[in-house]
Amino acid sequence: MTANRQLTFFHSPNTRSTGALILLEELGADYQLHVLNMKTGEQRAPEYLAINPMGKVPAILHGDALVTEQAAVYMYLADLYPEAGLAPQIGDPLRGPYLRWMVYYGSCFEPALADRAQNNPPAPPSVSPYGDFDTMLKTLTDQLARGPYLLGEKFTAADALWGTALLWTTMFKLVPETPLIKAYIERTSARPAVARARKKDAELAAAQA
């Protein structure tokens, strides 16, 4: 583990990187904020495309290590600050399930949501990355039902990811706000780190208005 854990966090307010900001607050991480104004297209400027050619946030730079892709950012950060206890360590029986639900977000949930948002016709299950939407969502909600958090009694970085994801996707009516999902969102949103991150985001968004 490197002694210097300060990192640069590339962020734009009220985007998917808000969840990573929440996680940074949960971890008490040492970070410098590099804010991008997506309204003016800064994420497509050559300076940022050199960081992430996809023009997406979040991204982090820790020493020479550049990390993009949302789940990878969360996993890297949680492992960088093990004392926070937000990532099961190797050898912990929950490590495998933790990795599973981190990767499930990008490999199944987001592709399914993109298809639904664009009203794409269902692909045959044999070629779909998530099978079908209802099975994808039921797999997630069956896990949430074991609660109170995704891996049971303990809040982890996976909940910082999924709490934010479900908040936004229910707001946009892409995921039904069932009592189970609503309760999970309320539980994950009630944490002090969420309030701190949202306050920062509101200030950043106001400065860009």
C-alpha positions in Angstrom: 0.0 0.0 0.0 1.4 3.4 -1.0 2.0 5.8 1.8 0.7 8.7 -0.3 -3.0 8.2 -0.8 -3.9 11.7 -2.2 -5.6 11.5 -5.5 -7.3 13.7 -8.1 -11.0 13.1 -8.7 -12.5 14.2 -12.0 -16.1 15.0 -11.4 -19.1 16.9 -12.7 -22.0 17.7 -10.4 -25.3 15.9 -10.7 -23.9 13.1 -12.8 -23.0 9.4 -12.2 -19.8 10.6 -10.5 -21.9 11.9 -7.6 -21.9 8.4 -6.2 -18.1 8.3 -6.3 -18.1 11.7 -4.4 -20.3 10.1 -1.8 -17.8 7.2 -1.5 -14.9 9.6 -1.1 -16.8 11.3 1.7 -17.5 7.9 3.3 -13.9 7.0 3.2 -12.6 10.3 4.5 -10.3 10.2 1.5 -7.6 12.7 0.7 -8.5 14.1 -2.7 -8.2 17.1 -5.0 -11.4 17.9 -6.9 -11.0 18.5 -10.7 -14.5 19.8 -11.7 -15.7 19.5 -15.3 -18.5 21.6 -16.7 -20.4 19.3 -19.0 -22.7 22.2 -20.0 -19.8 23.8 -21.8 -18.4 20.5 -23.1 -15.3 20.4 -21.0 -15.5 16.6 -20.9 -14.9 16.6 -24.6 -11.9 18.9 -24.5 -8.5 17.4 -25.5 -7.2 17.9 -22.0 -9.8 15.6 -20.5 -10.0 13.1 -23.4 -6.3 12.5 -22.6 -7.5 11.4 -19.2 -10.5 9.4 -20.4 -11.0 9.1 -24.1 -14.7 8.2 -23.5 -15.3 11.7 -22.0 -17.0 10.3 -19.0 -16.8 10.8 -15.2 -15.9 9.6 -12.7 -12.1 9.2 -13.1 -9.4 9.2 -10.6 -5.6 9.7 -10.8 -3.6 8.3 -8.0 0.1 8.7 -8.6 0.7 7.0 -12.0 -2.5 5.0 -11.7 -5.4 6.2 -13.8 -8.7 4.6 -13.1 -11.9 5.0 -15.2 -15.1 3.1 -15.3 -17.5 3.6 -12.4 -17.2 0.2 -10.7 -13.4 0.1 -11.1 -13.2 3.6 -9.4 -15.3 2.4 -6.5 -13.3 -0.8 -6.0 -10.0 1.0 -6.2 -11.0 3.6 -3.7 -12.5 1.2 -1.2 -9.3 -0.9 -1.3 -7.1 2.2 -1.0 -8.7 2.9 2.3 -9.2 -0.5 3.9 -9.5 1.0 7.4 -12.9 2.4 6.5 -14.2 -1.2 6.2 -16.2 -0.5 3.0 -14.7 -3.4 1.0 -14.5 -7.0 2.2 -10.9 -8.1 2.1 -9.5 -11.1 0.2 -10.3 -14.2 2.3 -13.5 -12.7 3.6 -16.5 -14.8 2.4 -18.2 -11.6 1.3 -15.4 -10.6 -1.1 -16.8 -12.6 -4.0 -20.4 -11.3 -3.6 -19.0 -7.8 -3.3 -17.2 -8.1 -6.6 -20.2 -9.7 -8.2 -22.5 -6.8 -7.4 -20.0 -4.2 -8.3 -19.5 -5.7 -11.8 -23.2 -6.6 -12.2 -23.9 -2.8 -12.3 -22.0 -2.3 -15.5 -22.3 -5.7 -17.1 -26.1 -6.2 -16.6 -27.9 -3.2 -15.0 -26.6 -0.4 -17.2 -27.0 -2.2 -20.6 -30.6 -3.2 -19.6 -31.4 0.4 -18.6 -29.9 1.8 -21.8 -32.1 -0.6 -23.9 -35.2 0.4 -21.9 -34.5 4.1 -22.1 -34.1 3.9 -25.9 -37.1 1.6 -26.3 -34.9 -1.0 -28.0 -36.6 -4.3 -28.8 -35.5 -7.2 -26.6 -32.6 -9.1 -27.9 -32.6 -12.9 -27.8 -31.3 -14.0 -24.4 -28.5 -15.9 -26.0 -26.9 -12.6 -27.3 -28.1 -10.2 -24.6 -25.5 -9.2 -22.0 -28.2 -9.3 -19.3 -30.7 -11.9 -20.6 -34.0 -10.0 -20.1 -34.9 -6.9 -18.1 -37.3 -8.5 -15.7 -34.8 -11.3 -14.7 -32.0 -8.8 -14.4 -34.0 -6.6 -12.0 -35.5 -9.5 -10.0 -31.9 -10.8 -9.5 -31.0 -7.5 -7.9 -34.2 -7.1 -5.8 -34.0 -10.6 -4.5 -30.5 -9.7 -3.2 -31.8 -6.4 -1.7 -34.6 -8.3 0.1 -31.9 -10.0 2.2 -31.0 -6.5 3.4 -30.7 -4.1 5.0 -27.8 -3.6 2.6 -26.7 -5.3 -0.5 -24.4 -7.8 1.3 -26.5 -8.0 4.5 -26.0 -6.1 7.7 -22.9 -4.1 6.7 -22.8 -1.0 4.4 -20.1 -1.3 1.8 -18.9 0.6 -1.3 -21.4 -1.4 -3.3 -24.2 0.4 -1.5 -22.7 3.8 -2.4 -22.9 2.7 -6.0 -26.3 1.1 -6.0 -28.0 3.6 -3.7 -27.1 6.4 -6.1 -28.0 4.3 -9.2 -31.4 3.3 -8.0 -32.2 6.9 -6.8 -31.6 8.3 -10.3 -33.2 5.4 -12.2 -36.3 5.5 -10.2 -36.5 9.3 -10.6 -36.4 8.8 -14.4 -39.0 6.0 -14.2 -36.6 3.4 -15.6 -36.8 1.3 -12.5 -40.1 0.9 -10.6 -40.0 2.5 -7.1 -41.3 -0.5 -5.2 -41.5 -0.4 -1.4 -38.3 -2.5 -1.3 -36.3 -0.3 -3.6 -37.7 2.9 -2.0 -36.7 1.7 1.5 -33.2 0.8 0.3 -32.8 4.2 -1.3 -33.9 6.0 1.9 -31.5 3.9 4.0 -28.5 4.6 1.8 -29.4 8.2 1.4 -29.7 8.9 5.1 -26.0 8.7 5.8 -24.0 11.8 6.7 -21.6 11.3 3.8 -24.5 11.6 1.4 -25.5 15.0 2.8 -22.0 16.3 2.6 -21.5 15.1 -1.0 -24.9 16.6 -2.1 -24.1 19.9 -0.5 -20.8 20.0 -2.4 -22.6 19.0 -5.6 -25.2 21.7 -5.1 -22.5 24.3 -4.6 -20.6 23.1 -7.7 -23.8 23.1 -9.8 -24.7 26.6 -8.7 -21.2 27.8 -9.7 -21.7 26.4 -13.1 -25.3 27.8 -13.6 
